[in-house]
Amino acid sequence: MIRVYGRTNKGLLALIIIIIIIIAAGVYLYYAQSSNRNVQTGMNNSTNQSMGNNSANTTSAATTISIQNMTFNPNQITIKSGTNIQWINNDNVQHQISSDNGAFQSNTLNPGDSYNFFFAKTGIYGYHDALNPTITGTIIVQ
């Protein structure tokens, strides 16, 4: 027990316990939120798919972009507004998807990880690999 001027102060002890609980809950919520920061933009997972080696412009309902051999494949794609794009790291190094205008950014993707982003607004979205900035791509949303 905590003694203040020779007497036990149960109220002060209860206050200290409550403060510790609040701090612990805050730390838990902070880390839970930071691990789920991609709820709007996607999540990392262990899906491993591969698209062909076609780097030509694509207009289709395809929603997967493969990262392989230090390139985005396809490196340019045209989609309709409301489409979800999934990037899959089929490379043997880490990558991080980052839009040129700050609209989206993935966590670091280890080999086999993927990242999703839902394109709700029309426009042209240039993007690059933040860890390997010479790797670039473009998404045209109509």
C-alpha positions in Angstrom: 0.0 0.0 0.0 1.0 3.6 -0.6 1.4 5.6 2.7 1.0 9.3 2.6 2.0 11.0 5.9 1.6 7.8 7.9 -1.8 6.6 6.6 -2.8 4.3 3.7 -4.3 6.1 0.8 -6.4 3.6 -1.1 -7.8 6.4 -3.4 -4.4 7.3 -4.7 -3.6 3.6 -5.3 -6.8 3.2 -7.3 -6.0 6.3 -9.3 -2.5 5.0 -10.2 -4.0 1.7 -11.3 -6.6 3.4 -13.5 -3.9 5.6 -15.1 -1.8 2.5 -15.8 -4.8 0.7 -17.4 -5.6 3.8 -19.6 -2.0 4.0 -20.7 -1.9 0.3 -21.5 -5.1 0.6 -23.5 -3.8 3.6 -25.4 -0.6 1.7 -26.4 -2.6 -1.3 -27.5 -5.0 0.8 -29.6 -2.0 2.7 -31.1 -0.3 -0.5 -32.3 -3.5 -2.1 -33.4 -4.3 0.9 -35.5 -0.8 1.2 -37.0 -0.9 -2.5 -38.0 -4.3 -2.0 -39.7 -3.4 1.4 -41.3 -4.1 -0.1 -44.7 -7.8 -0.8 -44.2 -8.7 1.8 -46.7 -5.8 1.0 -49.1 -5.2 -2.6 -48.7 -3.3 -5.2 -46.7 -0.2 -7.3 -47.0 -0.8 -11.0 -47.3 0.9 -14.1 -48.7 -0.9 -14.5 -52.0 1.4 -15.5 -54.8 0.1 -15.0 -58.3 1.9 -14.1 -61.5 0.8 -12.4 -64.7 2.5 -13.0 -68.0 5.5 -11.0 -69.2 3.4 -8.4 -71.1 4.4 -4.8 -70.4 2.2 -3.3 -73.1 -0.6 -0.9 -72.3 -3.6 -2.8 -71.1 -7.3 -1.8 -71.2 -9.2 -4.4 -69.3 -10.9 -5.5 -66.1 -7.6 -7.0 -65.0 -6.9 -5.9 -61.5 -3.5 -7.5 -60.8 -0.1 -6.0 -61.3 2.8 -8.3 -60.8 6.1 -7.0 -59.5 8.7 -9.2 -61.0 12.3 -8.8 -62.4 12.4 -5.3 -60.9 9.4 -4.1 -63.1 5.6 -3.6 -62.8 3.8 -5.8 -65.2 1.9 -4.3 -66.8 3.5 -1.0 -66.2 0.5 0.9 -67.6 -3.1 -0.1 -67.2 -6.5 1.6 -67.9 -9.4 0.8 -65.5 -12.8 2.0 -64.7 -13.5 4.0 -61.6 -14.4 1.7 -58.7 -11.8 -0.9 -59.6 -9.5 -2.5 -57.0 -5.9 -3.0 -58.1 -3.8 -5.6 -56.4 0.0 -5.5 -56.7 1.8 -8.8 -55.9 5.5 -9.0 -55.1 6.7 -11.9 -57.2 10.2 -10.6 -57.0 12.9 -11.8 -54.7 13.5 -8.4 -53.0 11.3 -6.1 -51.0 9.2 -3.4 -52.8 7.0 -0.5 -51.6 4.2 0.9 -53.8 3.9 4.7 -53.7 1.8 7.0 -55.8 3.6 10.1 -57.1 0.9 12.4 -55.7 0.5 10.8 -52.3 -2.8 9.1 -53.0 -1.6 5.7 -51.8 1.4 3.9 -50.3 1.9 0.4 -49.2 3.9 -1.0 -46.4 7.1 -2.7 -47.4 6.1 -5.8 -49.4 8.2 -8.9 -48.8 8.4 -11.5 -51.6 4.9 -13.1 -51.9 3.1 -10.1 -50.2 0.4 -8.1 -51.9 -1.1 -4.7 -51.6 -4.6 -3.5 -52.7 -5.9 0.0 -53.5 -9.5 0.9 -54.5 -9.6 3.6 -57.3 -12.8 5.6 -56.7 -11.8 8.8 -58.6 -10.9 9.2 -62.3 -7.5 10.5 -63.2 -4.0 9.4 -64.1 -2.0 7.9 -61.2 1.7 7.7 -61.6 3.4 5.5 -59.1 6.8 4.0 -58.3 8.6 1.7 -56.0 9.7 3.8 -53.0 12.6 1.3 -52.3 13.7 1.2 -56.0 12.6 4.5 -57.5 13.5 3.7 -61.1 10.6 1.2 -61.2 7.5 3.1 -62.3 4.0 2.6 -63.6 0.8 4.4 -64.5 -2.8 3.7 -63.8 -5.4 5.5 -65.9 -8.8 5.6 -64.2 -11.8 6.4 -66.5 
